[in-house]
Structures are given as structure tokens and as C-alpha cells.
Amino acid sequence: MTVREEIQRAEHQLLAPWAAFSDETRGRARPETECDLRTPYQRDRDRVVHCKSFRRLKHKTQVFLSPEGDHYRTRLTHTLEVSQIARTIARALRLNEDLTEAVSLAHDLGHTPFGHAGERALDAVTPGGFRHYEQSVRVVERLEKDGKGLNLTAEVLDGIRCHTTGQEAATAEGRIIRWADKIAYFNHDIDDAIRAGVLREEGIPKEITDVLGTSKTRRITTLIRSIVDASREGVIAMDPAVLNAYNALGDFLFEAVYRNEVAKSEERKVPFLVEALYKHFSNPDHLPDSMKQIAEEEGPQRAAADYVAGMTDHFAVACFEELYIPRFWSPGLPFS
């Protein structure tokens, strides 16, 4: 018996009956020989961690655009916090942590530069619209590894696709991610907003803090415990009283942080920049060689959306400056 087979046998002994067992996966689009050491979901997690799109998340905005300071969240640190919260819930519910982690780490791979401001801007100019969760699936299926994709399992793809709104994921592990995502960003966005001077902990309404707690640690603990206590047989839920406070916290943050004019003042510049880059790269002659096959097979607009969505904040700004901001000429330097 291989190490993988021992792990899979242990899953049937330790996990809940409604967990996603790795030896019962619906498989991959391209069948592969099994690994002797790792289960399919472990392999998926590893492929995500080692892919280029995952590394780029460290230079993509979470809430505050390129903030000064080392301690604000990026899309990468958000992803890691989602993974930690989701794994805690999965372990407590005796679900498959490897599947939960793989979906968590991949859920935002398709996110644009400049956070949701970039997503809205690209959605406005892309035929058929643009949604980051669909793009995340596209990244792992079509764009990574020079167009070959990561060939992830069907359960991981489903969890990525269903992590935000609309249809729920087919697995309990996938359904955890939708909760973990919001728990993570509500709480770390409060932390970042306080650091930025946009919000004070004391400014959160008392009817919310009386239920959820008065610190990040207490809020996260309350929300996780509520899900663990309220979930039954693969149905992931939250206690009604806690859920009401959780929704009220979301409403409060939308007004106090996500629509705050001071915190979001720079976002007004994002649509112009994103649209300019999209229009420029919609000309296939302007695309890098790595994107030209997509332009030929799916059209230049699809390739342009893929290319712009994959940019980091810094690369998008540098690219815009290179294209549209005149360089100052200095005597003695050749023209270029």
C-alpha cells in the first residue's frame, strides 16, 4: 500500500460521511497517473502554491490601493487568511482539509489589479462582462503553464467557481470558502481601516460588537464557532443571531470603509487606466507573444482581458506610464 492509499484509507476512518473523499474525486479533465505520496487534492494545493498567478497576488490590492506601509493586506495575505479560517472550520467539522485548502488558495487567482475597482472597470469594457471567480477558473484551466492549465480536480474547480455568489459549491468543503472569504475580509479590512485612520474600533455599532466581540480575534472566533455549531451533515450555516450581526457588520463596512471617500479616492482613476490598457492590448499586435495564441483562438478582446486581469498593480501602472506618459529628454541621451 502506498502512502497515498494509506492517507485515503485514513480519510474514510476519520472524516464525516458527507466529506469529499479524495479517492472518490470526479477526476481531472486530463487523466493522470496517481502520485504515490499525495492525494489528488494535495496535488492540487501544491500546483496552486507553485503557479505564477499565486505569486502575483502579493502585488495585487485587497482594499487600499498600494498603501504606504508594510502591514496592509494584499490579495495574497487575504488568501492565506481565508485558507487558515477555512481549514479551521473544515477540521472542526471533520471535512477534507486538503480540498478546502486547495480551493481557498486558488479562489482569487483571477482577480484583477486594483481590487474590486479593477474588476468593475474590466467588467464594463469586456464583452460578456468580467467576474473574478470565473477568471480564477480560467486561470487554472487555460492560462497557467503556457496555456496547458493546472488540470485540477473537478471538486476544486467547482469550489473556485462557486465561492462568492449564486450557485453553491457541490461539496461541503467548497461551501465553507464562501463563509471563510467574508469572515477574513470583514475582519482584516477593519484592521487595515483602523491602521489607515479611516475607522476606530469604538466606531463599530454596539449592537454588532455585543454579539461578535470587540476585537479581531474575538470576532473571528465567534464567527467560526457559530458555523461549527450550526452546520449539520454538510450544510454549512451560521447561528441566526450571529448571522444578523455578521450581515450588519457587512452593511456598516460598506458605508464606513468600502465607500469611504478618503480611503477610496484613488479608485476614481482606475477605470480610465484599466480601459486604456484593455483598448491598447485589444490590438493583437500589442500583445506579448504568450497571449497571441489566445487572441488567435478566442479573439483579441478575450486575450486583452486575460492579460490586463493578470497584471499586478505596479505592473499595470508602469505599463500605462510606458504607453501614455511622455518621457523627459535629457541632453546627451539618445532618443528611443
BELURFEN-V746068 format. One record per residue. SS is DSSP state (h for helix, s for strand, l for the rest). OMEGA is omega in radians with two decimals (* if undefined). D_LAST is the distance of its C-alpha to the last C-alpha in whole Angstrom. Layout:
ss->[SS SS]
omega->[OMEGA OMEGA]
d_last->[D_LAST D_LAST]
This chain:
ss->[l l h h h h h h h h h h h h l l l l l l l h h h l l l s l l l l l l l l l l l h h h h h h h h h h l l h h h h h h h h l s l l l l l l l l l l l l s h h h h h h h h h h h h h h h h h h l l l l h h h h h h h h h h l l l l l l l l h h h h h h h h h h h l l l l l l h h h h h h h h h h h h l l l l l l l l l s h h h h h h h h l l l l l l l l l l h h h h h h h h h h h h h h h h h h h h h h h h l l l l l h h h l l h h h h h h h l l l h h h h h h h h h h h h h h h l s l l s l l l l h h h h h h h h h h h h h h h h h h h l l l l l l h h h h h h h h h h h h h h h h h l l h h h l l h h h h h h h h h h l h h h h h h h h h h h l l h h h h h h h h h h h h l l l l l l l l l l l l]
omega->[3.14 3.08 3.12 -3.12 3.07 3.11 -3.11 3.05 3.12 3.10 -3.12 3.12 -2.98 -3.02 3.11 -3.11 -3.11 3.06 3.08 -3.13 -3.01 3.10 3.08 3.13 3.05 2.98 -3.06 3.09 3.08 -3.10 -3.13 3.01 -3.11 3.05 3.13 -3.03 -2.97 3.02 3.11 -3.12 3.03 3.12 3.12 3.10 -3.11 3.13 3.12 -3.09 -3.07 -3.08 -3.07 -3.12 3.11 -3.14 -3.12 -3.12 -3.10 3.14 3.07 -3.08 2.91 3.09 -3.08 -3.08 3.07 -3.07 3.05 -3.11 -3.02 -2.92 3.05 -3.13 2.94 3.10 3.13 -3.13 3.03 -3.13 3.14 3.11 3.05 -3.13 -3.12 -3.14 -3.12 3.14 3.10 3.12 -3.11 -3.12 -3.13 -3.14 -3.13 3.07 -3.04 -3.11 -3.11 3.08 3.13 -3.12 3.14 3.12 -3.13 -3.06 -3.10 -2.90 -3.09 -3.11 -3.12 -3.10 -3.12 2.88 3.08 3.00 -3.09 3.05 3.08 3.12 3.12 -3.12 -3.13 3.09 -3.08 -3.05 -3.09 3.08 -3.09 3.11 -3.12 3.09 -2.98 -3.12 3.04 3.11 3.09 3.07 3.14 3.13 -3.05 3.13 -2.92 -2.92 -3.10 3.09 3.05 3.05 -3.14 -3.09 -3.10 3.10 -3.12 3.14 -3.11 -3.11 3.11 3.11 3.13 3.13 3.10 -3.06 -3.00 -2.99 -3.05 -3.11 3.07 -3.04 3.11 3.10 -3.11 -3.12 3.06 3.12 3.09 -3.12 3.08 -2.98 -3.14 3.10 -3.08 3.14 -3.12 3.10 -3.13 -2.99 3.04 -3.03 3.11 3.07 3.01 -3.13 3.14 -3.14 3.08 3.12 -3.10 -3.13 -3.13 -3.02 3.00 3.12 -3.12 -3.13 3.09 -3.07 -3.07 -3.13 3.07 -3.09 3.09 -3.13 -3.00 -3.10 -3.02 3.06 3.13 -3.10 -3.12 -3.14 -3.12 3.13 3.13 -3.09 3.12 -3.12 3.14 3.11 -3.14 -3.10 -3.03 -3.07 -3.11 2.98 3.08 3.05 -3.08 -3.03 3.12 3.09 -3.05 -3.13 3.10 3.13 3.11 3.12 3.10 3.11 3.11 3.09 3.09 3.12 3.13 -3.11 3.11 3.13 -3.02 -3.04 -2.98 3.06 -3.12 -3.05 -3.14 -3.09 -3.00 -3.04 -3.10 -3.10 3.13 -3.13 -3.02 -3.09 -3.13 -3.11 -3.10 3.14 3.13 3.12 -3.13 -3.13 -3.13 -3.07 3.00 2.96 -3.05 3.10 -3.11 -3.10 3.02 -3.09 -3.08 -3.09 -3.01 3.09 3.09 3.11 -3.14 -3.04 -3.03 3.10 -3.08 3.13 3.09 3.13 3.13 3.11 3.12 -3.07 -3.13 -3.14 -3.11 -3.10 2.92 3.11 -3.06 -3.14 3.12 3.13 3.14 3.13 3.11 3.14 3.13 -3.07 -2.89 -3.13 -3.11 3.05 3.06 3.13 3.09 3.12 3.10 3.11 3.14 3.02 3.08 *]
d_last->[64 61 59 57 61 62 60 61 64 64 62 65 67 65 63 65 66 63 61 58 59 56 59 59 56 55 52 49 47 47 50 50 52 53 52 55 54 52 53 51 50 49 47 45 45 43 41 40 39 37 35 31 32 35 32 30 33 32 29 31 33 36 37 35 32 30 33 33 35 36 39 38 38 35 36 37 39 41 41 43 45 46 47 49 51 51 53 55 57 57 59 61 62 62 59 56 54 52 51 51 48 46 46 45 42 41 42 38 36 35 34 31 29 30 34 36 34 31 34 35 32 31 35 34 32 33 35 39 37 36 38 37 41 40 36 38 40 37 35 38 39 36 33 33 34 31 33 37 37 40 43 45 48 50 51 48 46 48 48 45 45 48 47 46 48 50 52 53 53 55 56 57 54 52 54 53 49 50 52 50 47 48 50 47 45 48 48 45 44 47 46 42 43 46 43 41 44 44 47 51 53 56 54 55 58 61 62 59 59 63 62 59 59 58 55 52 55 58 56 54 58 60 57 57 61 62 60 62 65 65 63 66 66 62 62 59 60 61 64 64 64 61 60 60 59 56 55 56 53 51 52 52 48 47 48 47 44 42 43 42 40 39 38 37 35 31 32 32 28 28 29 26 24 26 26 22 21 24 24 20 21 24 22 23 20 18 20 20 22 25 25 26 29 30 28 30 34 34 31 28 29 31 28 26 29 29 25 25 29 28 25 26 26 23 21 21 20 17 16 17 15 12 13 15 14 12 10 11 10 12 13 13 9 6 4 0]
